[in-house]
Amino acid sequence: MAMDSTMQIRMNSDLKEQVEDLYRSLGTSFAEAVRIFAQQSLRDGGLPFVPTTKVHEPMTLEELHARLEQSERDIAEGRVYSQTAVEALMMERYGRG
């Protein structure tokens, strides 16, 4: 598909520099990330993420170890889901394929 249209946006120069550095470190560009965002928005029929004001605090090392140990116990005791069951739960919750 030919790229025959230009879009301009205004943003804080510090934000622009940070996001350009981020995408460069991922082997792509900010412009390509915007194109990916637009394409995914069309696929999802809206924003390709759930907007939220919730901020997630990072886990401490102790919290991480506790969760990993619980996961190991769950697996050992057979408390697991198949891929089919997980997909069904996701469709029920989010209604997307």
KETIFI-751235 format. One record per residue (C-alpha): residue in three letters; y, x, z. Coordinates in pm, whole numbers, plus 32768, in hexadecimal, padded with zeros to 4 digits. Last residue first. Example, Ala and Ser with C-alpha at 12.3 -4.5 7.8 and 13.67 -1.06 7.14 Angstrom:
<rs>
SER7F96855782CA
ALA7E3E84CE830C
</rs>
This chain:
<rs>
GLY7AF57B948732
ARG7BF37AEE880D
GLY7BDF79D3890C
TYR7C5F7AA38A30
ARG7B8C7A338B58
GLU7A6C79848AAA
MET7A687A81898E
MET7A6B7B9C8A8C
LEU794F7AFF8B55
ALA78807AD08A18
GLU78C17C3989AF
VAL78557CB48B08
ALA77167BE58AF6
THR76C07C6C899C
GLN77007DD38A0E
SER760D7D9B8B2D
TYR76967D7E8C8C
VAL762C7E478DBF
ARG75CE7E018F29
GLY74737E9A8F0C
GLU74677F30906A
ALA747F80988FED
ILE759E80378F05
ASP765F7F8C901E
ARG762380B29109
GLU76A481A99002
SER77D580CD8FC7
GLN781B80C4913D
GLU780C82419147
LEU78FE82539022
ARG79EB816390CE
ALA79E4822A9213
HIS7A1A83719154
LEU7B4B82E090A4
GLU7BDC825B91E8
GLU7BB083B1928C
LEU7C5684629165
THR7D7D83799189
MET7DA9826B9088
PRO7EE382568FB5
GLU7FC8812E8FF7
HIS7FC3801C8EF6
VAL810E7F758EB1
LYS81097E008E6E
THR822F7D848DA0
THR81457D108C90
PRO81347CE48B19
VAL7FCA7CC18AA5
PHE7F887DAF8985
PRO7F7E7D9E880A
LEU80AC7CB68807
GLY806A7B8E8729
GLY7F697B0F862E
ASP7E737C1D8695
ARG7E3D7CA68535
LEU7FB07C8284E1
SER80167D318623
GLN7F177E4385D6
GLN7FC37E88848A
ALA811E7E91852B
PHE80AB7F788646
ILE7FFF805F854C
ARG814180718480
VAL820580BD85C0
ALA810A81CE861A
GLU8134826084BD
ALA82AE827484F3
PHE827A83178647
SER81A6841F85A1
THR803A848885B0
GLY7F61859A8642
LEU7F50851287A5
SER803F86218820
ARG813085B2870E
TYR8111844F8792
LEU817B84B988EF
ASP828E85A4887C
GLU8324848E87A6
VAL830E83A288D0
GLN83C4849689B2
GLU84D384E488B2
LYS85138374886A
LEU8524832089DD
ASP861E84398A17
SER86EE83C488EB
ASN870982608973
MET86B2816A8864
ARG873380D28723
ILE8648805C8615
GLN864D8088849D
MET854C7FFB83AD
THR850C8071824B
SER84457FC3813A
ASP838180448010
MET824A80D680AF
ALA815080907F9B
MET800080008000
</rs>
